[in-house]
Amino acid sequence: MMPPMKPLENPYLSVRPSREEAEDAVRTLIGWAGDDCHREGLLDTPGRVVRAFEEYFAGYFEDPLDVLSRTFEEVEDYDEMVLLKNMRLESHCEHHMAPIIGVAHVAYIPRKRVVGISKLARLVDIYARRLQTQETMTAQIADTLKDALDPLGVAVVIDAAHQCMTMRGVHKTATTTITSRLHGLFKSDPRTRQEFMNLIASPSVGRPVS
């Protein structure tokens, strides 16, 4: 059971619809699709869909800056890259509400402060669990990390498949979309940028190195 959620911090939504209204909307869509929402197999579907939406879009109810607020300065003057790669990412396209499934690679070079690595994963999830475009999500993750930590550099790359392209429309099942956002040394220093690209392309732990 999820804890009660605070009101959406959304300038376009003054009043959040009730759970009952949300479930009624699902019933309407089931009927519009051509099925009977009152048949046995669909009786509990509206409630399940609403509960699933609470999980899919939980990012609206978390503050990304708050997640990054606890930092550490006792890092023995560490000033090299910190990289989390191949973080699974699950989001939804704001145009069709279809899933976006992929991986995120997030790196930064500390100036004075570092943040717990699990917080980077949470930052990705907060923005992923909203209706999104991949371009916007990539920029939000990178810009928030830059603003919160004031690092020497930030790099974010997302590689994802969009189900609005694979399950409908053009049906290009093997296509993925790659987006990036670079700040600081990752943008100004070609050697730093290349090191990042080499690291995210290198084999993961447990794979043999060729």
Sequence and secondary structure as in RCSB ss.txt:
>XXXX:A:sequence
MMPPMKPLENPYLSVRPSREEAEDAVRTLIGWAGDDCHREGLLDTPGRVVRAFEEYFAGYFEDPLDVLSRTFEEV
EDYDEMVLLKNMRLESHCEHHMAPIIGVAHVAYIPRKRVVGISKLARLVDIYARRLQTQETMTAQIADTLKDALD
PLGVAVVIDAAHQCMTMRGVHKTATTTITSRLHGLFKSDPRTRQEFMNLIASPSVGRPVS
>XXXX:A:secstr
          TT SS   HHHHHHHHHHHHHHHT  TTSGGGTTHHHHHHHHHHHHTGGGGS HHHHT  EE  S
TT  S EEEEEEEEEEEETTT  EEEEEEEEEEE SS EE HHHHHHHHHHHHSSEE HHHHHHHHHHHHHHHH 
 SEEEEEEEEEEHHHHSSTT  TT  EEEEEEEEHHHH HHHHHHHHHHHHS  TTS   
